[in-house]
Amino acid sequence: QVQLVESGGGLVQAGGSLRLSCATSGGRTFNTYYMAWYRQAPGKERLLVASITSAFKTEYDYYVQGRFTISRDNLNKKVFLQMNNLKPEDTAVYYCKAVIPGVPGLYSGVDYWGSGTQVTVSS
């Protein structure tokens, strides 16, 4: 029902910048969704990088705070992740996630994931 497509990944030198985009489609109330960016390096678990609520409240992983910025465009139903001062340890596949809220006593919320975009940072 809801589709997420990430873009903007690539290979960049340490200290460089990259902006990831997540385009959503198929939903009707994007402004109510909780949105987040996760990343996963080979052989490691998928970890939360940044999130933004329907009220535009943002949270960041300790290691990216001050370097990454998450934002959302409700009109165009997109989420962005601006990544500055990239480090080799940022290398991973980055995934966009949406959580469609449920209705207590009626139905539970539903998670949707994009297929990911590769970010590689060379030293």
C-alpha atoms as one frame of an Amber mdcrd trajectory, in Angstrom:
protein
   0.000   0.000   0.000   2.713   2.472   1.012   5.914   2.465  -1.029   9.211
   4.077  -0.062  12.044   4.721  -2.502  15.436   5.992  -1.351  17.897   7.857
  -3.550  21.032   9.969  -3.259  23.542   7.381  -2.086  27.002   7.082  -3.578
  30.724   7.076  -2.962  32.232  10.099  -1.245  35.541  11.040   0.358  35.794
  11.451   4.114  34.718  14.948   5.075  32.322  15.185   2.162  28.559  15.584
   2.117  25.606  13.687   0.719  21.844  14.182   0.816  19.523  11.195   0.844
  15.906  11.405  -0.248  12.957   9.152   0.517   9.942   9.467  -1.746   6.679
   7.981  -0.523   3.583   6.971  -2.450   0.356   5.075  -1.947  -0.524   6.655
   1.379  -3.147   9.252   2.117  -2.018  10.840   5.375   1.754  11.270   5.128
   1.671  14.130   7.619   0.652  11.671  10.372   3.527   9.224   9.780   6.541
   8.743  11.990   9.542   8.682   9.617  13.072   7.484  10.203  16.402   6.666
   8.600  18.240   3.484   9.555  21.553   2.097   8.381  23.070  -1.356   8.229
  26.677  -2.302   7.603  27.587  -5.812   6.367  27.286  -8.406   9.123  25.774
  -5.919  11.570  22.284  -5.123  12.798  20.139  -2.367  11.369  20.382   0.720
  13.568  18.337   3.893  13.901  20.171   6.978  12.628  17.552   9.716  12.791
  13.810  10.111  13.160  11.168  12.777  12.780   7.623  12.667  14.122   4.401
  14.087  12.733   5.016  17.052  15.058   8.476  17.603  13.502  10.299  16.449
  16.622  13.705  15.036  15.648  16.080  12.605  17.315  19.555  11.452  16.298
  22.013   8.726  17.074  24.812  10.060  19.262  27.470   9.458  16.596  25.720
  11.474  13.870  24.305  14.337  15.931  25.767  17.605  14.717  26.619  16.118
  11.321  23.293  14.760  10.035  19.952  16.537   9.706  16.604  14.861   9.049
  13.729  16.837   7.567  10.336  16.204   6.005   8.299  17.841   3.278   4.652
  17.010   3.918   3.453  18.696   0.735   5.589  16.456  -1.476   5.536  13.483
   0.932   9.318  13.212   1.154  11.916  12.795   3.873  15.543  13.873   3.594
  18.775  13.124   5.387  21.515  15.708   4.953  24.851  14.133   5.849  27.875
  16.375   6.385  31.451  15.634   7.434  31.051  11.997   6.478  33.351   9.426
   8.028  34.334   5.918   6.864  32.301   4.456   9.732  29.177   5.957   8.138
  29.503   3.433   5.304  26.321   1.355   5.179  23.083   0.760   3.343  20.652
   3.459   4.431  16.953   2.627   4.717  13.876   4.801   4.982  11.114   3.672
   7.348   7.543   4.836   7.797   5.227   3.980  10.653   1.564   4.488   9.923
  -0.206   5.060  13.239  -2.832   2.634  14.443  -6.048   3.263  16.286  -6.064
   2.016  19.898  -8.726  -0.634  20.343  -9.244  -0.919  16.599  -6.007  -1.795
  14.773  -2.248  -1.645  15.262   0.229   0.581  13.490   2.052  -0.703  10.400
   5.723  -0.375   9.418   6.962   0.119   5.849  10.551  -0.037   4.590  12.351
   1.096   1.483  14.902  -1.108  -0.271  17.889   0.998   0.755  20.596   3.090
  -0.862  24.329   2.451  -0.522  26.573   5.070   1.072  30.313   4.461   0.905
  32.819   6.827   2.517  36.483   6.420   1.630  39.387   7.605   3.760
